[in-house]
Structures are given as structure tokens and as C-alpha cells.
């Protein structure tokens, strides 16, 4: 056991000002189904902030990661669009390649579960926390996040106890979608843990790949990250997602499984071989120390698991409270099959015995639930105190962020409004103010140029 007082900090992504429904994420059913609808950026940002604050008030450690600069004019310039002003560049892109303009306006960086993979210091050979920003190369609109994400992570985790690696090479064999495909198991957060890396396909060995939707996470990426993070083979497990589940809309592992400490909650159709994955986990964890809750398909269908995002939940250990609390979207309450299961779980299961519902409809319509919105980082009191960035939530920071959102966000945004030239300046003005509020320094391209 570590001598340090350790916490799992939830770093949630603040929803950006260009939150819109463009239906860009192939394989994400909610994203595709809601493409073209009018969104509410202000409501989305406030919903996310209220979830953060609720967890903070439960006694959990909560922090924020800022949104990115959108529309991203540097990407349009790289793609050959030019003009005497940003407005002219946007207009040209809108006429020639509407999909490209929608991509550079995407607020998808809100889902910071895809920002990076984290191996905390108790697991690594050098005793440091290792962070690898995800290259997100399977989706164009997400691949353009990586540069800014890396700067933000370097700003927040700037002390010697953290190592922020370069993203993996941006090629098909090293497709990496971050912590959405990674779960860490431990007794206490400061103990040495077992790290589970989940992948969709591999370039070597037997190939069982989905045929309809892309397998975004590659085994080769998982292996590189485990190696560069200094993990031991006895505490590292690689497991393949069920290809059929991917083809039915399980684009990331966190849509079908979630873990916390020594508890794992997953669907019967989550993996290519559930039994073998459980055997390896139990062996690495040390026998009977792991609590496994497998939800059978005859209790909750895969379709209902996906539409409700039951498994895209957060399992949290609330200080002073026995058992585990599950943080789920309100859609779980509205799905009778899922709601009945959760009611029974809360009443009869000692491991998961509290359910908290949250309204995250704006994020959910774009295909992201509670787990998508957070990146988990194990930190000590000393590391938290030594962080120069003002990102750890407090009553004061909550009030400041709420005022910032109320001041800078639009009530509604339709896809056709992405061509509004005023949107660029609105976003830059807001992000300039936010980066100062969070004490991040210059992390955006417009601040560096």
C-alpha cells in the first residue's frame, strides 16, 4: 500500500460553445440519429457543470478540463482554404466542404475520457504518473484535438511526478481512443493496480473484427502505451471487445463496461471471451478480491444498454458511505427495463447500492454519457496542492464557471449557424478569459500565434 493519501480525481470536460449536432461520429448511434438537430450549448455546459458540482458536494475530488478553440481555423488553412479574414475562410469551407466545416466546429473535446490514457504512479516502474494523449485518428473531427489536448495536459500536470508522453503515431495500426478503453482495478487508489486495456482489433494474430462499424482502438496501441508507461506484464491485461457489439453501436468499451477499485460492472456481450477476461483479471488481482457483476442479455438487452448508456456511468466511492454509488443519465430512469434493474440492484446488491440520476441530455444526444465526460487521475494531496492550474472545483470556481457560461454561451445553435463569422470571435474571447481564470497559460493556437 502507498504511504500517500490518494484520491481518484474526476477531470470533467467543459462543454464548448460550438456544441452542435452534426452527426459526425460513425458507429455512435446517438450521434448519427440526432444529426441536424438544433442544440443548446449553454444548457449542455450547465448540465455538465452541475454534474461536476454534485459529485464535488458528495465529497469526491473534481476538476475541469477546458474546451478547445472552435471553429479551428488553422485546420481549415492546412486543408487549403485561404482568405483575407476568418469569415472568408469559413465561407469558402462551407461552400466547398460542409462536412469539413462541421468537423472543425465540433465540440467533441468535451468527452475527455478520450483525451488520454493514464497510468498512476503506483503502477509504473519509475513511480511517476504516465499520461499518453490519444491520437483519435479514426475520426477526423476528433484527430484535430490532439495538439491542444497535449498542451492542456502539460499545463495541468506540470510537476516532475507526471510524464506526459507524445501521442502515438497517427496511422491505422496505432489507433488510440484513450481511457474510454482502459480500466484500472485496485483495493485502494494508492495501491498497485491491475490495468485492463480493451481493443477492437489487431493487425497480428487471429482477426475477429467488426464488419459494419470501425474498431477504433487497436491492440498495438494498448501494448505501446503499457510499455511506455512502465507497466509490468503480471499487472496488465489486454482484452478484445465483442465485434458484434461494436457493430451494434458499442464504439468504446466504456459504453458496455465500467469499473472502480475492486468492482467491475459489465454486460454479457461486452467481450469476445468474457470468461477468459474474468479469469485473467482474478489471477492478476489475487484470487477472490475482485467483485464482478455481469448483466445478462435477458435482463438488459444490448440495445437498451446502448440507448440508456447504463454502462457509460461512473462508479464512485463516496467518502463515509458504504458500497458504491453509480452515476447514470436520466435516460436510465426512463427505460423501464434498465430502471427496474437499477432499482433491484440498489435494493439488493451490497456492492452497488446507491443510484444517482443526472440530466445530461445535450451530451447524450450527441452520444456521450457521464463516463464520456470524465478522465480519471489518481493523485495525492501533495500533487493536488502542487498543481499550478486552478482546475479543482470549489464553490468559488463553480460560481465563476457558471457566470462564464451564462455570459459567453448561446442558447441555441443549428448546424447552419456554424457559418456565422461572429462565432470565431465569441469563442476566442471566452477561451482567453477562461484560460486566465483556470491559470493555464497560453494553450490555444490563437494565443500562441
PERADA-V629014 format. One record per residue. N is the residue number from 1. RES is the residue in one letter. SS is DSSP state (h for helix, s for strand, l for the rest). PHI is phi in whole degrees, 0 to 359 (none if undefined). PSI is psi in degrees with one decimal (NA if undefined). Layout:
n/res/ss/phi/psi
N/RES/SS/PHI/PSI
N/RES/SS/PHI/PSI
This chain:
n/res/ss/phi/psi
1/X/l/none/142.1
2/X/l/292/148.3
3/X/l/279/-5.4
4/X/l/267/153.0
5/X/l/276/109.4
6/X/s/249/148.3
7/X/s/227/153.7
8/X/s/263/115.7
9/X/s/265/128.7
10/X/s/270/112.0
11/X/s/265/109.8
12/X/s/262/144.0
13/X/s/280/129.7
14/X/l/286/132.3
15/X/l/290/135.4
16/X/l/278/167.3
17/X/l/290/-18.3
18/X/l/258/22.5
19/X/l/308/117.2
20/X/l/209/167.0
21/X/l/252/88.8
22/X/l/258/-6.4
23/X/l/64/43.7
24/X/l/274/-19.4
25/X/l/265/92.2
26/X/l/297/126.6
27/X/l/101/-13.8
28/X/l/261/106.5
29/X/h/298/-44.4
30/X/h/296/-40.8
31/X/h/299/-46.0
32/X/h/293/-43.0
33/X/h/294/-29.3
34/X/l/257/5.7
35/X/l/303/131.1
36/X/l/99/-11.9
37/X/l/285/161.8
38/X/l/274/131.8
39/X/s/257/172.1
40/X/l/233/94.6
41/X/h/303/-40.1
42/X/h/295/-46.4
43/X/h/298/-40.2
44/X/h/298/-46.8
45/X/h/295/-40.5
46/X/h/290/-37.5
47/X/h/299/-45.0
48/X/h/296/-42.2
49/X/h/296/-39.9
50/X/h/294/-36.6
51/X/h/297/-43.6
52/X/h/302/-47.3
53/X/h/292/-35.4
54/X/h/298/-41.5
55/X/h/291/-38.3
56/X/h/300/-42.7
57/X/h/288/-18.1
58/X/l/284/-9.8
59/X/l/103/7.5
60/X/l/273/156.4
61/X/l/278/124.0
62/X/s/228/135.8
63/X/s/222/173.1
64/X/s/234/150.6
65/X/s/239/129.9
66/X/l/286/159.7
67/X/l/287/175.1
68/X/l/254/167.0
69/X/l/289/115.3
70/X/l/217/141.6
71/X/l/297/146.9
72/X/l/266/91.7
73/X/h/298/-37.8
74/X/h/303/-35.0
75/X/h/292/-41.1
76/X/h/299/-38.8
77/X/h/294/-39.5
78/X/h/298/-29.1
79/X/l/269/11.5
80/X/l/94/5.2
81/X/l/273/128.8
82/X/l/225/167.8
83/X/l/172/171.5
84/X/l/280/-9.5
85/X/l/208/163.6
86/X/h/299/-37.1
87/X/h/299/-39.7
88/X/h/292/-39.5
89/X/h/297/-44.6
90/X/h/297/-42.9
91/X/h/297/-41.6
92/X/h/296/-44.1
93/X/h/296/-39.2
94/X/h/297/-40.1
95/X/h/287/-41.8
96/X/h/274/-42.0
97/X/l/218/77.3
98/X/h/304/-34.5
99/X/h/297/-39.3
100/X/h/294/-43.2
101/X/h/298/-43.7
102/X/h/300/-37.4
103/X/h/294/-42.6
104/X/h/281/-3.1
105/X/l/258/-6.0
106/X/l/298/138.7
107/X/l/262/27.8
108/X/h/294/-13.6
109/X/h/295/-11.5
110/X/h/302/-29.3
111/X/l/271/78.8
112/X/h/285/-3.3
113/X/h/300/-21.0
114/X/h/263/2.7
115/X/l/288/-34.9
116/X/s/191/167.1
117/X/s/250/132.5
118/X/s/243/127.5
119/X/s/244/110.9
120/X/l/289/162.4
121/X/l/303/-31.5
122/X/l/295/-18.6
123/X/l/265/-21.1
124/X/l/268/153.5
125/X/l/291/-25.8
126/X/l/260/3.5
127/X/l/73/18.9
128/X/l/246/156.9
129/X/s/276/126.2
130/X/s/252/135.5
131/X/s/231/121.5
132/X/s/244/109.2
133/X/s/300/138.9
134/X/l/282/139.5
135/X/l/281/-21.2
136/X/l/50/40.0
137/X/l/280/-3.4
138/X/l/279/-16.5
139/X/l/230/121.0
140/X/h/306/-46.7
141/X/h/295/-23.1
142/X/h/267/-28.5
143/X/h/297/-24.9
144/X/l/279/-1.1
145/X/l/281/-23.9
146/X/h/299/-42.4
147/X/h/298/-47.7
148/X/h/290/-40.1
149/X/h/304/-43.9
150/X/h/297/-42.1
151/X/h/296/-42.1
152/X/h/296/-44.8
153/X/h/296/-38.9
154/X/h/295/-33.8
155/X/h/290/-43.0
156/X/h/286/-45.4
157/X/l/255/67.8
158/X/l/263/-6.4
159/X/l/276/169.6
160/X/l/292/-13.9
161/X/l/279/-1.4
162/X/s/239/144.3
163/X/s/237/115.8
164/X/s/261/111.5
165/X/s/279/166.2
166/X/l/287/151.2
167/X/l/299/157.6
168/X/l/293/157.6
169/X/l/306/139.6
170/X/l/273/80.2
171/X/l/216/167.0
172/X/h/298/-36.9
173/X/h/292/-22.5
174/X/h/246/38.7
175/X/l/298/125.8
176/X/l/224/124.1
177/X/l/246/13.5
178/X/h/79/-154.5
179/X/h/291/-9.7
180/X/h/297/-15.1
181/X/h/239/29.5
182/X/s/215/133.0
183/X/s/225/138.5
184/X/s/247/134.7
185/X/s/245/141.9
186/X/l/197/165.7
187/X/l/281/-58.8
188/X/l/241/154.1
189/X/l/300/-26.9
190/X/l/274/-3.8
191/X/l/280/159.6
192/X/l/297/132.4
193/X/l/250/175.5
194/X/s/250/125.1
195/X/s/254/123.3
196/X/s/256/118.7
197/X/s/255/127.1
198/X/s/247/133.6
199/X/s/231/161.2
200/X/l/263/-30.8
201/X/s/201/169.5
202/X/l/218/150.9
203/X/l/277/-14.1
204/X/l/239/159.3
205/X/l/75/-170.2
206/X/l/300/137.7
207/X/l/249/115.6
208/X/l/237/88.6
209/X/l/249/151.9
210/X/l/295/153.8
211/X/l/254/-19.6
212/X/l/260/-50.9
213/X/l/248/155.8
214/X/l/289/145.3
215/X/l/273/103.3
216/X/l/283/-30.5
217/X/l/258/129.5
218/X/s/256/144.2
219/X/h/301/-38.9
220/X/h/302/-37.3
221/X/h/295/-44.0
222/X/h/301/-42.2
223/X/h/294/-40.6
224/X/h/297/-44.9
225/X/h/296/-45.8
226/X/h/301/-40.3
227/X/h/292/-47.0
228/X/h/288/-22.9
229/X/l/277/-3.5
230/X/l/71/37.3
231/X/l/273/150.4
232/X/l/273/149.7
233/X/h/295/-31.0
234/X/h/288/-19.6
235/X/h/248/19.5
236/X/s/230/129.7
237/X/s/232/137.7
238/X/s/246/128.9
239/X/s/226/143.3
240/X/s/263/134.5
241/X/s/297/155.9
242/X/l/290/115.2
243/X/h/302/-35.6
244/X/h/296/-37.0
245/X/h/294/-38.8
246/X/h/299/-43.9
247/X/h/293/-15.3
248/X/l/257/4.1
249/X/l/120/6.0
250/X/l/270/77.6
251/X/l/286/-23.8
252/X/l/229/155.9
253/X/h/298/-28.9
254/X/h/286/0.9
255/X/h/275/-13.6
256/X/l/228/-4.0
257/X/s/201/147.6
258/X/s/210/143.4
259/X/s/227/160.6
260/X/s/203/124.8
261/X/l/52/-117.2
262/X/l/258/23.5
263/X/s/240/134.6
264/X/s/228/127.3
265/X/s/239/116.5
266/X/s/209/162.7
267/X/s/268/152.0
268/X/l/303/-30.2
269/X/l/260/22.7
270/X/l/288/-40.2
271/X/s/235/161.7
272/X/l/298/-34.7
273/X/l/214/86.5
274/X/h/303/-44.4
275/X/h/299/-42.3
276/X/h/291/-39.6
277/X/h/299/-44.4
278/X/h/295/-39.2
279/X/h/299/-45.7
280/X/h/294/-40.7
281/X/h/298/-47.0
282/X/h/297/-39.6
283/X/h/295/-43.3
284/X/h/289/-35.9
285/X/h/283/-24.4
286/X/l/110/49.0
287/X/l/86/-121.4
288/X/l/268/14.7
289/X/l/284/-12.9
290/X/l/261/133.6
291/X/s/261/119.0
292/X/s/248/126.8
293/X/s/241/103.1
294/X/s/263/124.8
295/X/s/267/115.1
296/X/l/288/153.2
297/X/l/296/-26.7
298/X/l/280/-6.5
299/X/l/263/-45.0
300/X/l/223/118.0
301/X/l/293/157.4
302/X/h/299/-37.2
303/X/h/298/-42.8
304/X/h/288/-33.4
305/X/h/298/-40.7
306/X/h/287/-45.9
307/X/h/291/-31.8
308/X/h/270/-18.3
309/X/l/57/41.1
310/X/l/305/-43.1
311/X/l/272/-11.9
312/X/l/275/49.3
313/X/l/249/175.9
314/X/s/246/128.4
315/X/s/262/121.6
316/X/s/230/146.7
317/X/l/260/102.9
318/X/l/281/126.8
319/X/l/305/133.0
320/X/l/78/7.7
321/X/l/235/130.2
322/X/l/289/152.8
323/X/l/76/-163.5
324/X/s/234/140.1
325/X/s/262/136.5
326/X/s/252/127.3
327/X/s/261/114.1
328/X/s/232/156.5
329/X/s/287/156.8
330/X/l/296/-19.4
331/X/h/300/-26.7
332/X/h/294/-34.0
333/X/h/288/-28.9
334/X/h/273/-11.5
335/X/l/264/113.0
336/X/h/300/-40.6
337/X/h/296/-45.1
338/X/h/289/-42.2
339/X/h/298/-41.8
340/X/h/298/-42.0
341/X/h/296/-45.3
342/X/h/295/-37.3
343/X/h/297/-42.3
344/X/h/293/-41.9
345/X/h/300/-46.5
346/X/h/297/-35.3
347/X/h/278/-32.2
348/X/h/241/-13.4
349/X/l/255/126.6
350/X/l/289/-27.4
351/X/l/283/-51.3
352/X/s/251/102.6
353/X/s/234/9.7
354/X/s/221/135.3
355/X/s/238/129.4
356/X/s/238/125.4
357/X/s/259/140.0
358/X/s/227/143.3
359/X/l/275/104.8
360/X/l/233/38.3
361/X/h/301/-37.6
362/X/h/297/-42.2
363/X/h/289/-41.6
364/X/h/300/-39.0
365/X/h/296/-22.7
366/X/l/262/3.8
367/X/l/95/24.4
368/X/l/224/124.0
369/X/l/258/-161.6
370/X/l/305/-43.4
371/X/l/291/-33.2
372/X/l/298/-31.1
373/X/l/277/-1.9
374/X/s/227/147.2
375/X/s/241/125.3
376/X/s/265/131.8
377/X/s/225/121.0
378/X/s/284/127.1
379/X/s/220/151.8
380/X/s/268/166.9
381/X/h/305/-42.3
382/X/h/295/-41.5
383/X/h/293/-40.0
384/X/h/296/-45.7
385/X/h/295/-31.0
386/X/l/276/-2.9
387/X/l/285/121.7
388/X/l/283/-24.6
389/X/l/284/143.4
390/X/l/267/68.0
391/X/l/246/-6.1
392/X/s/275/124.7
393/X/l/293/139.1
394/X/l/217/172.6
395/X/h/301/-39.4
396/X/h/293/-46.9
397/X/h/294/-36.7
398/X/h/302/-46.3
399/X/h/296/-40.5
400/X/h/295/-43.1
401/X/h/291/-37.4
402/X/h/296/-42.4
403/X/h/296/-40.4
404/X/h/298/-44.5
405/X/h/296/-47.5
406/X/h/301/-33.6
407/X/h/282/-38.7
408/X/h/251/-10.6
409/X/l/259/145.3
410/X/l/279/149.8
411/X/l/290/-36.0
412/X/l/214/155.9
413/X/s/209/114.2
414/X/l/268/152.0
415/X/h/308/-36.8
416/X/h/290/-16.9
417/X/h/280/-4.7
418/X/h/294/-17.0
419/X/h/277/-5.5
420/X/l/298/115.5
421/X/l/297/-21.1
422/X/h/290/-21.0
423/X/h/297/-36.8
424/X/h/300/-51.6
425/X/h/292/-35.4
426/X/h/301/-45.6
427/X/h/292/-43.8
428/X/h/295/-41.5
429/X/h/300/-45.3
430/X/h/294/-44.1
431/X/h/291/-33.5
432/X/h/300/-44.8
433/X/h/293/-40.9
434/X/h/292/-43.4
435/X/h/297/-30.9
436/X/h/287/-42.3
437/X/h/300/-40.5
438/X/l/271/-0.8
439/X/l/55/50.6
440/X/l/264/-15.5
441/X/l/78/-160.7
442/X/l/271/106.8
443/X/l/242/-11.9
444/X/l/259/151.3
445/X/h/301/-41.2
446/X/h/293/-21.3
447/X/h/277/-23.2
448/X/h/269/-24.4
449/X/l/276/NA
